[in-house]
């Protein structure tokens, strides 16, 4: 727990598929030992990030077209789950770390991440809890919600042979923007969605992205030294080569 770790802030490209590929390239670099524990955190552009399960749905092409018609870029995430929305009022994070036999400690990492979010919000005067809400978007048992009813954080996890990446989003404000695109996208995918379960931190407090980001980074650091860093050229070049894997059009049948 005393080893420094690297925080990379704001290194998003504005290209949804490339940003996904960058996270994947970081996971590969940590697996190979060329990068150490790294927390990537920033505010993205308007993106719908589809899960692999979404690409198998009969309505995926329609869902993709809907997202784009509403002004959202699109990508297919590394792992499973269902579609989520990123925007400039959402904090996107990817926490990558070396791990021996990562599958055996998957739930431990989920709990640590969710508890870190709860702790960060408490430091800003907000009460929250961990657990899945009925028909929430991208449902998961480690989601964080406020007011016992409104989801504000979603999280997923990707594993390699010797590393793990815990990634997700914290919604600071504007949950109606999320519903504005996810309601028709989930309808096209034929996935249940309760818009009332979509929330934001603005439902309970007047906070901004910077304050929440700083509190979250502090909780993840847990007293360790923080080394501010960047993504090197080799990782970016690898991400560029991986980008096409995350372009949604490759998952849609030809017309």
N, C-alpha and C positions, 0 to 999 in steps of 0.2 A: 504493500500500500504506500510505500514511501518513494516509489520511482516516479519521476516526472512523466507527464504525458502531453501530447501535442494537441492543441486546439487550432483548427483551421476555420476561420470566420469568413463568411461572405464570398466564398470562391465558386459561386454558381455561375453557369455560363449563359443562361437564357435559352438553352437548347435542351428540351426535356429529355430526349433520348441520350444525349451526351452526358447530362448531369447524372442520370442513372448509371451510365457506363463508368463515370468517374468513381462513384461509390463502389462499383464492382471491381474496378482496377485497384482501389485502395485495399479492398478485402484480399485480393490476390497478392498485393505487395506485403501486407502484414503476414499472410500465410507463408510467404517465402522468406520473411525476415528482413526485407529491405526497408520496411517501415515498422515503427513501434505503435503502441496504442495511440489512436487518433480519434478525436471527436470533431467531426465536420458539422458546422451549424451556420444557418443563414436564412434569409428570407427569399423565397423563389418568385418567379413570375407565375402567371396563371397557367396551371397545369392540371390535367386529370391523369393520375397515375393508375393505370389498370393493373390488376393482378393476373397471374397466369390462368386462374379459373375463369376470369372474365373472357379471355380470348377463346375459350371453348364454347361459350354461349352462342346460341343461334342468332341472338340480337347484337353480337359484338360490333359488327359493321355499322349498324344503326346507332349504337351507343357512341362509337368513335366519331361518326359524322355529327351527332348532336353536340358533343363536347366542342368540336371545332367550330360548329356554327355559332356557338355561344362565346367564342373568342378564347378558347383554351387550347394550349398546346397539349400534346399527349405523349405518353410513354408507357411501356410495359415494365413493371418492376422486376427485380431479380427473383423474388420469391412469390409465394401465393397470396391469399387474401383477396379482398375485393377493392373496387375503385375508391380512391381518395382524391381530395382536391388540395392543391397547393396554391397559395397566393401571397402577395406581399404582407398580409396581416397574419400570416402563419409562419411559425418557426419550423424549418425542416432540419432534421438532425440525422446523423449516421455515426454511431459510436462503434469503432472497430478495434478489436483487441486480440492478442494471441490467446489461444486456449488449447489445452491438451484434452483430447476426446470431447470436443465442444458439445456434442449431442447430450452428454450426460449432465451438463451444467446449464442447459438452455433455460429452464424455468428459473434458476437462480439469477441469471442475467436479466430476464424479464422482470422479476421482482425488484431487483436493484434499480433498474431504470424507472419503473413506475413509482417506487418509493422516492427516488430522487426528484421526480416531477412533483409529487405530493409535498416533499420537503421544500422545494423551491417556491411553490405556491404559498405554503404556510409562512415562509419568510417574508412574503409580500402581503400577508394578511388575508389570504384566501384559504378556505377550507375545501378539501376535495377528498375523493375516495376512489379506490380501485375496484373495477368490476365491469362486467358486460351489461349493457342496457338492452332491453328488448328491441329488436329491429334497428339497432344503431348501424351506421355505415361502417363497413370493414370491421365487423364485430370481432371482439377478442376479450378474453378474461382479464387481460392486463391493461385495458383501457382505463383512463382516468376521467372522472366526471365531477361536476359541481352541482349543487342544489339537488342532489340525489336523482337527477334526471337528465342532465345535459352533458354529453361527451365533449371533452376539450383536448384529449390526447389519445392518439392511436399509435400502436407500435407493432412492428414485425421483426423477424430475425432471419438472417442468412448465415449459413454455416459452411465452412470449408474443412479440410482435413485437420487444420491446426489453428484456426482462427474463427471468430464470430463477429457479426455485424448486427447491431441492434439499431434499427432505423424507424423513424416515424415523424410525427408532426404535433405541434402544440398550437391550438387555435387561440389567438389573442383577441381577435374581434371579427365582426362581420359574418356570423354564421348563416345569415340569409343568402350570402353569396355562394356558400357551399351548397345549400339546398337548391339554389337556383339552377345549378348544373347537375347535382347528383340525383335529384328527383327524376328528371327525364332520363338520365343515364341508367339509373337503377331500374326504371320502368322498362327500358329497352332490353336490359339484361335479364329481366324477370326475376329480380332479387327484391325481397321485402325491405322497405325502408320507412322508418318513422321520422318525419322531419322534425318532430318535437324533441327528439333525442339529440339533435345537433345543437351544440352550444359553443360558447367562447368564454374566455376569462372576463370579457367586458360585461357578461351577465352578472358578475358579482363584484367587480372592482374596476377602478379607473387605472389601468396599467398600460405600458407601451412595450413594444417588441424588444427594445434594448434592455429594459429592466428585467423582463422575464428571461431573456437570453443569458444575462449575467448571473441571475439567480440559479438558473439551470446548470450552467457551466460550473459554478461554485459547488453545487451539490454533487455533480459527477466527479469533480476533483477530489472531494472529501478530504480536504486538508493537504493534498499533494501539490507540489509545485506545478504550475501551468507554463508550458512552453508554447508561445504563439508561433504558428508555422504556416506553411503554404504547401501547395501540391506541386511536386517537381515535374520537370518536362517529361521524364520517362513515364511517369504515371499518366500524364495527359496524353501522351502518344499512344499508350496502351488503351486508354479509354476511347480514343478516336477509332482505333481498330475494332473495338467492341460495340461501338455505337449502333450499328445496324441490327444487332441482336435485340435492341429495345425499341425499334421503330414499329409502331403498332400496325402499320399497313402490311407488314410481312406475315401477320397472323390472320389477315382477312382473305377469304377466298376470292379468286379473280372473278370479275363481273362478266 
